């Protein structure tokens, strides 16, 4: 899944300028001919450590489960265990 996300990110970067030009011109038929995965909407945030798509914490770039494990080990500075 991680490799698929990397592939999508590369496609988004490659077609960004072309997509913007077609959108500005109003050429929706041309937009439809572009690869589906070149649309930035198809990108999905995933945990950098596990690849988990759900429970993603954007500030840290990891899932809530990995955040919790790292915080309880003391690997994330400034985070104290409350009552979880």
Buried (B, 14 or more C-beta within 10 A) or exposed (E): EEEEBEEBBEBBEEBEEEBEEBEEEEEEEBBEEBEEBBBBEBEEBBBBBEEBEEEBEEEBBBBBBBBBBBBEEEEBEEBEEEEE
